């Protein structure tokens, strides 16, 4: 098994939708400052990582519609977002930050979305989970949104 890393740069909030999950899964994302621009973490929507019950269009943002749920950096804060509503998690003073997302799809009470956030600036770790009420069987897609201010690295295992 070789550890590789896929790096992507966002362009004015580009969203990516991965293949639907066949079973419970876990993935990690590292968000780093874009060296070619001095992005301000306190201005606007910077990035989002999560899941969606439908494919996101390229310009949709994670957590800002009724189908997606995620951890979002907006206005200098990490928040849990769904349908444009946000729940404050922690202040984000700087990058890099690593997010690990775990989605458990085989629960009778709903789909579990768990997360771990590691702030590399001062080593803080934040953990949490949400039970998503999804009574009907549907596809679950990992989704990511990045802006031009940051780059995201997705570790891949081949």
Secondary structure by P-SEA (a helix, b strand, c coil): cbbbbbbbbbccbbbbbcccccccbbbbbbbbccccccccccccccccccccccccccccccccccccccccccccbbbbccccbbbbccccccccbbbbbbbbccccccbbbbbbbbcccccccccbbbbbbcccbbbbbbbbbbcccbbbbbbbcc
